[in-house]
Amino acid sequence: MMSITFIEYQVLPEHRSAYSHWIKQVRANYPELEVYEGTDQPGLFVELWKGQSHEDFGKLKEARVNRSIKVENEQPEKGKFDKNDWNQLHNWASGGAAKIHIWHFGKVR
């Protein structure tokens, strides 16, 4: 099944440089990732992940949002989405982890 995962967030202006460096590293690790910035809303970013299964979506969402609330000494599972420190974005996004929105869509037939 064709699917797309969208991740949307606003990066605070004072963190744009750090974010730009970080997202380049993320894109190097995940070539299936495309990143877009709002042309009428600078700092509003959308990540587009193509072809993910619903299971991969769940793992990506866990890595991106939920992992930040785990106990510090708990070791996260090693997996497909453990190539980056996703929690850095929580410090740069307006509203933190709660404002990083993640959706998974299947193609309508």
C-alpha positions as CSV (number, residue, x, y, z in Angstrom):
1,M,0.0,0.0,0.0
2,M,1.3,3.4,-0.9
3,S,1.5,5.7,2.1
4,I,3.0,9.0,3.3
5,T,3.9,10.2,6.7
6,F,3.8,14.0,7.3
7,I,5.6,15.6,10.2
8,E,4.9,19.3,10.8
9,Y,6.4,21.8,13.2
10,Q,7.5,25.5,13.6
11,V,11.1,26.2,14.3
12,L,11.8,29.2,16.4
13,P,13.9,31.8,14.5
14,E,16.7,31.8,17.1
15,H,17.2,28.0,16.5
16,R,17.1,28.0,12.7
17,S,20.9,27.6,12.2
18,A,21.1,24.6,14.6
19,Y,18.0,23.1,13.0
20,S,19.5,23.5,9.5
21,H,22.6,21.7,10.5
22,W,20.6,18.9,12.2
23,I,18.2,18.4,9.4
24,K,21.0,18.0,6.9
25,Q,22.3,15.1,9.0
26,V,18.9,13.6,9.3
27,R,18.4,13.7,5.5
28,A,21.9,12.1,5.0
29,N,20.7,9.1,7.2
30,Y,17.2,8.9,5.6
31,P,17.3,9.4,1.8
32,E,13.5,8.7,1.6
33,L,12.9,12.0,3.6
34,E,11.9,15.2,1.8
35,V,11.7,18.5,3.8
36,Y,9.7,21.5,2.8
37,E,9.5,25.0,4.3
38,G,6.3,27.2,4.1
39,T,6.8,29.9,1.5
40,D,4.3,32.1,3.2
41,Q,5.3,31.0,6.7
42,P,9.1,30.9,7.1
43,G,10.1,28.5,9.8
44,L,7.1,26.2,9.3
45,F,8.5,22.9,8.1
46,V,6.9,19.7,6.8
47,E,8.8,16.4,6.5
48,L,7.4,14.0,4.0
49,W,8.4,10.3,4.4
50,K,7.2,8.1,1.5
51,G,6.4,4.5,1.5
52,Q,6.3,3.7,5.2
53,S,4.2,0.9,6.6
54,H,1.9,1.6,9.4
55,E,4.4,-0.3,11.7
56,D,7.2,2.0,10.5
57,F,5.0,5.0,11.2
58,G,4.4,3.9,14.7
59,K,8.2,3.4,15.3
60,L,8.9,6.8,13.8
61,K,6.3,8.5,15.9
62,E,7.7,6.8,19.0
63,A,11.2,7.9,18.2
64,R,10.1,11.5,17.4
65,V,7.6,12.3,20.2
66,N,7.2,9.6,22.8
67,R,10.8,8.8,23.5
68,S,11.4,12.2,25.2
69,I,9.1,11.2,28.1
70,K,10.9,7.9,28.9
71,V,12.9,7.6,32.0
72,E,16.5,8.8,31.3
73,N,18.2,5.5,32.4
74,E,15.9,3.4,30.2
75,Q,17.7,2.2,27.1
76,P,15.7,2.9,23.9
77,E,15.3,0.0,21.4
78,K,17.8,0.1,18.6
79,G,16.0,0.3,15.3
80,K,15.5,1.9,12.0
81,F,14.9,5.4,13.5
82,D,17.7,5.4,16.0
83,K,20.3,7.0,13.7
84,N,19.6,10.5,15.0
85,D,18.9,12.3,18.3
86,W,15.3,13.3,17.6
87,N,14.9,15.0,20.9
88,Q,17.0,18.0,19.8
89,L,14.1,19.2,17.7
90,H,11.9,19.4,20.9
91,N,14.1,22.3,22.0
92,W,13.8,24.2,18.7
93,A,10.2,23.7,17.9
94,S,7.7,26.3,19.0
95,G,5.7,24.5,21.7
96,G,8.2,21.6,22.1
97,A,7.4,18.0,21.5
98,A,3.6,18.6,21.9
99,K,3.6,20.7,18.8
100,I,5.4,18.2,16.5
101,H,2.4,16.9,14.6
102,I,2.7,13.5,12.9
103,W,0.2,11.9,10.5
104,H,0.2,8.8,8.4
105,F,-1.9,8.6,5.2
106,G,-2.8,5.8,2.8
107,K,-3.4,6.4,-0.9
108,V,-7.1,6.5,-1.8
109,R,-8.0,4.1,-4.5
